[in-house]
Amino acid sequence: MTIREVINCGGVSEKNEMLMQIYADVTGREMKISRSAQTCALGSAIAAAVAAGKERGGFDDFDAAQSAMCEVKDISYKPDPENHELYQGLFRLYMQLHDAFGLKDTPGDLSNVMKDLLAIKERVTAQYV
């Protein structure tokens, strides 16, 4: 299955712009926000509309119901390519540590980890000086 888009809902997406930007930067994907703040209730309404069926004012399938009842807000969070690259580097270091500590018979040369983390720190802090 291919992920075509990410639509967030609920508290964090409504209240924390910084975290939404971090999500976009980490994943390298645009983060969209559901227009409904009550997505659980909306999901129940969609299921009820499908259960009712088109003859009784509802919909014959979930795709049709979602198309008619779901929207996204105008605001979205687009990934910053530089930040995405930084997070990818951190993830590579995380995987190296995971494999060295967590997998049996994995070569455990970790001599680069601290140097790489310090280089990332210097790169990031240089932006704010």
C-alpha positions in Angstrom: 0.0 0.0 0.0 1.3 3.5 -0.9 0.6 6.3 1.5 -0.8 9.2 -0.5 -1.3 11.8 2.3 -1.3 12.2 6.0 -4.2 13.9 7.7 -4.0 14.5 11.5 -6.8 15.0 13.8 -7.5 15.8 17.5 -5.6 17.6 20.2 -2.0 17.7 19.1 -2.8 18.7 15.5 -5.2 21.5 16.7 -2.9 22.8 19.5 0.8 22.3 18.8 2.1 23.9 15.6 5.7 23.1 16.6 5.1 19.4 17.0 3.2 19.3 13.7 6.2 20.9 11.9 8.5 18.4 13.6 6.3 15.5 12.3 6.5 17.0 8.8 10.3 17.4 9.0 10.8 13.9 10.4 8.6 12.1 7.9 9.4 14.3 4.9 5.6 14.5 4.3 3.1 17.3 4.4 0.9 17.2 7.5 -2.7 18.1 6.8 -5.3 18.8 9.5 -8.8 17.5 9.5 -11.5 20.1 9.4 -13.4 18.3 12.1 -12.1 18.6 15.7 -14.5 15.7 16.6 -13.2 13.0 14.2 -14.5 10.1 16.4 -18.0 11.5 16.2 -17.5 12.1 12.5 -16.5 8.5 12.0 -19.6 7.3 13.8 -21.7 9.6 11.6 -20.1 8.2 8.5 -20.8 4.6 9.6 -24.4 5.5 10.4 -24.8 7.2 7.0 -23.5 4.1 5.2 -25.7 1.8 7.4 -28.7 3.9 6.4 -27.9 3.6 2.7 -28.6 6.0 -0.1 -32.3 5.2 -0.2 -32.7 6.7 3.2 -30.5 9.8 2.7 -27.2 8.2 3.5 -24.5 6.6 1.3 -23.9 3.2 -0.3 -20.3 3.0 0.7 -17.6 4.5 2.9 -15.7 6.2 0.0 -18.8 8.1 -1.0 -19.6 9.1 2.6 -16.1 10.2 3.3 -15.9 12.2 0.1 -19.1 14.1 1.1 -18.4 14.5 4.8 -14.7 14.9 5.3 -12.5 17.9 4.6 -9.1 19.3 5.6 -8.3 22.7 6.9 -6.4 25.3 4.8 -3.4 25.1 7.1 -0.8 22.4 6.6 2.8 21.8 7.6 5.3 21.2 4.8 8.6 19.5 5.5 11.8 21.6 5.6 14.3 19.7 3.5 17.3 20.6 5.7 15.5 19.6 8.8 14.4 16.3 7.2 18.1 15.6 6.3 19.1 16.2 9.9 16.4 13.8 11.2 17.4 11.2 8.7 21.0 11.4 10.1 19.8 11.0 13.6 17.7 8.0 12.6 20.8 6.4 11.0 22.6 6.8 14.3 19.7 5.5 16.2 19.6 2.4 14.0 23.3 1.9 14.4 22.9 2.0 18.2 19.8 -0.3 18.1 21.6 -2.9 16.0 24.8 -2.8 18.1 23.0 -3.1 21.4 19.9 -5.0 20.3 20.9 -7.6 17.7 23.0 -10.7 18.5 26.2 -11.1 16.5 26.1 -7.5 15.1 29.5 -5.8 14.9 29.5 -3.1 17.5 31.9 -0.4 16.3 30.3 2.8 17.7 33.3 5.0 17.5 31.6 7.4 15.1 28.4 7.9 17.1 29.5 10.6 19.5 31.5 12.5 16.8 28.5 12.4 14.5 26.1 13.6 17.2 28.5 16.5 18.1 28.7 17.4 14.4 24.9 17.5 14.2 24.8 19.7 17.3 27.3 22.1 15.9 25.4 22.3 12.6 22.2 23.1 14.3 23.5 25.6 16.9 25.4 27.5 14.1 22.0 28.4 12.7 21.1 30.3 15.8 24.3 32.2 16.4 
